[in-house]
Amino acid sequence: MKKSLVALALTGTLAGASCGVHAQSSVSIYGTLDAGIANRSGPNTPTVVGKRDNNKLGFRGVEDLGSGLKALFQLEIRYEPDTGTIESNSRPLFQGQSRVGLQGDFGTVRLGRGLTAFQETSTGYEPWSGMPAVAGYQTDLQVAGYTSDPLSPAGNSLNRFSNAVFYNTPLIAGIFQLNVTVASKEANNNPAIIGRGTALAPQFPANSQAAVVPYSVSATATQGKFSAYAAYERNAVDTTLWSVGGWFKPIEPLKLMATYQKQDQEESVLINPETKGWVLGANYVLGAGLIRAGYGQKRPDNQFNDPGIAKTRQYSIGYDYNLSPRTYLYADATRKKAVTAFNFVSVGIHHNF
């Protein structure tokens, strides 16, 4: 929700600094607070205060430059609700995104850090809408375990490009849109990646520029009760992933979803370089509630029948109950099985402001 008084004050400041240029400006403060109680089965797994969604504090601004041209920016800080600390010490302050750009009849161009075209598009075709909950699928099965940013330190976000240019076309014929992200091959304090190299001479040495230019492309088509996407991405160590998916609403309360993706790590992994994944999901609106359900599999190559490499299967179900347009209660349960299996349950509250 826009904080009107703060936005008005900031708008006045911007207008006063513009030396008489009568451009209209607006700044919004927004965010998410999500916290719950979660338990994962297994040894040494106590019940903890956790989260279903990322917690964020964001700042978004738009300035009308005239003739249909707008300047825009967006900054997002991510934090942990149970401690109040910044999310993961290895992540930047504006972990969620840090972008500035222009929008006009040509589309939208932004520079900085944010979700790649593939990662941002695919979240709309997953039953937990890309939320990183253990019950969700986007951060693992739906991306086949792929990472967009392997050259950042361990623990950093896996689905964003830094030092990047982002472009979104306008909606074409009211149906189609093309999204493109291109990043520099600038190393971000990366760990050494051995791949086809050795420990003494890793294929991608730490803090090196021995990488390819990462890029990501996605296209969507949405009309009425149907939507589909196709996407392709290459990261800085030349791992590629392609993905297709769609959703269909046979009746208004019901949304059915399906995605398929294939990851190829041939340039950085010596054995078992391919991983395939698929997810089936559904959302069903029932009064003030929303039922979420999904099933998915991820199957890595297993060229040598290694018992330590197993197909991953996951079943999940969740329920949201809306207390207001901005606040809902939720409950999730999932069972995930690979080499070992675990169960996960959580309940919590989610609030947007």
C-alpha angles and dihedrals in degrees: 000000000000114000096227100193094048091044091049092051093048091045089054091050092050092047091049091052093051093078096231100322104139098214116145115237135183133185124194131195115207140157153152133250114193125166135155147152115265137182129191119193120240139070119317093008107128124184108273142182104257142152141245097203135031114270113228146172112205141186120201127181139180129187122192107224095181133249090064094301122127134183116215142178138183132191126182128189117195123207143170115256097207095055105017090232127135111271109269118340091239093061127086122256091251093044096153096055144317112194141148127184154124133276128198144123088310092061129250127318121186135172129206133043129338148115114314120247091257096044094047094046098046095056090074091063099054125087094236092046092239095302109153094235115140086241091058128087110208099085094053123006098029091054093036090238091301123154123208093199113041093153096067123089120280111278095033122126113285101204106056141079121219122200089030145141117225125198130183121181120222115263105282116219087345089285116064134062133176122205126192132183124184123180134188118251089240111146114237101206089292126186117245111272111207100190107141091354132075135254089260094046109023118193090237108028120207115276092004135137091224093124143100126248108272119224139169132198131185135172127195134192120191127177127158112308096356137071133171138178140191124196142178128190139178122192130206095273091053096255109149133202132184125190140180130187147151147189131217132192108206088175127013099256094046127075119182120196138189134175136178127191141174126202123199118196095171093131096055108022122067100202135024093013099167127077126181127193140176136184133196118195146166139197121197124188112216113178108295091348139081124209116208123194135168148162127195146166135206119195120189121195113268104191094166100036091247109185088213090067112070139163112263119227124185134183120187139174130181142172132207123195115196114222090176138343088279105034133057139165119227142191126192135185129181142169118205124185131186122127085337131014134229138181124220132193130175141168126193153133129264124198130182122199 
